[in-house]
């Protein structure tokens, strides 16, 4: 299972962002593989709608 957590910075000491769709980054954690990576949210500053779930699908 993979979990996407909205975060403010792309490092492990970051805080959780209060807005999922406007978060600057997402921490993607693979529970089974025990790996973590960070991706930038290119929709964070977009006008109109924010991030859609398909964006973070791998």
Buried (B, 14 or more C-beta within 10 A) or exposed (E): EEEBBBBEEBEEEBEEBEEBBBBBBBBBBEEEEEEEEBBEBEBBEEEEEBBEEEBBEE
